[in-house]
Amino acid sequence: MHPRVQATVKLLRGHEDGISRVIELGVGDGSILSEVINALNINAKAYGVDINEGSLEAARSRGIRVAKCDLNNCILPYGDGYPHISNSS
């Protein structure tokens, strides 16, 4: 299991019942977000934001709802109340 997945699962463990939506900023190919959702065994809607079109297409192929956005200069296309996973190092 990826170290980021382990850390995120540890943080969210015990709160699975309250998680219905998850957004990852810098989603890349969506592998981290998908692994977190699977590890927690939750039925959450997955959302991802990235600037790279190729990454977004890969994430989209994993069933993640995606939006192209430069996080330095954009308004996220999602409403309030979304827990997030930051994929920055």
C-alpha positions, 0 to 999 in steps of 0.5 A, a space after each residue: 500500500 502506498 504511504 499516502 494511502 496508508 496515512 489517509 486511511 489511518 486518518 479516516 478510519 472510524 469515520 467511514 459511515 460519514 464519508 459519501 464524497 471525496 475529492 483529491 487535489 492533484 489527482 493524477 491518474 486517480 490511483 491513490 484516490 481509488 486505493 483509499 476508497 477501496 481500502 476503506 471499503 466505502 461507497 463514496 463519490 470520487 472527485 478529482 482535480 488536475 491540470 494535466 489532461 492525460 492524467 484526468 483521462 486516466 482518472 476518468 477511466 477509474 470512474 472518478 469525476 474530474 475537472 481540469 483546474 490550475 489550483 493556483 488560479 481557479 475556483 473549484 467546480 464542487 460545493 462545500 462539504 467535500 473532504 479532500 486528499 492532497 496529493 502534494 509531497 
